């Protein structure tokens, strides 16, 4: 189910139009026998209602998390690089998927930022670490697909099959957690 992410009179950036506006009306879309609205749209005085995915709050645009627009610019550049294991030779690690190396996920154009593990942790379970590296590299693409599905589900709520509604709800929870809008998926489920 959907929850309102913006409130009346809040200043938001309307991405499809590329301008700032004030939320004039929060419009919940209710379904019979459901306690929460299925989706929430916002009237910002620009001729049509907008979904939460089409709006950005002022503190997000100028604040600490620079959200979707900056994320989308660097999404395709995450990659796995192999770093040489300085403590063990390739012969000592022949059981590893890539003997003598370990994965380092680069999330920055300059190969600075990223994710890596200590050598001892990699030695403990190299297949798990390789899996985590692949998962992290593909995370931005999965996030983009999750956002596209959530947007599609919000725009086509009446036509969405009943089997996909729980998936749309989970996508919304994940997006809220990633963009620091609400609780984590695990906390919301408990």
C-alpha positions, 0 to 999 in steps of 0.5 A: 500500500502507498503512503504519502511522501509529500505534504500539502504546501511542500515545495517539490521539484517536478521532474517531468516538467523541470520546475519547482511547485508547491503541493496543492493537494495530496490525493489518495486512491482508495480501493474498497475493503483496503485499509490504506490507499493503493497509491497516492498522487499529488496535485501541484497546479500544473494540469495533471496529478504526479506520482511520488516518483516524479517529484523530489523534495527540496531537502533531497535536491539540495540536501544530503542524499542527492537521490535519483538524478545523480544516481542514474548518471553513475549507475552503469559504471559500477564494475568488478576489478580483480585485486592481487592478494598480497598475502597468498600466492595463486598456488596457495589459493587454487580452490578460489574462483580466481586464484591469487585475486579477490574482487573489488567493486568500483563505484567511482569513475576514478577507481577510488570508491567502492566495496572490498573485503579483508583477505581473511574474510575472502579466504573464509568463503570466497564463493560467497564474496564473489556472489556479493560482488556480483550482487552489488555490481548489479544492484543499481540496475535492479534498483532501476527495474524496481523503480520502473515497476513501482512507477508502472504499478502506480500508474496502472493500479486498476489493471495490475493483476492481484499476484503483482500487487504484493510485489509492487508494495515490496518495490515501494518499500525497497525504494523508500529504504534506499532513498531514506524516505521511510523504514527498511523493508525488514522493519516495515514487515515486522 
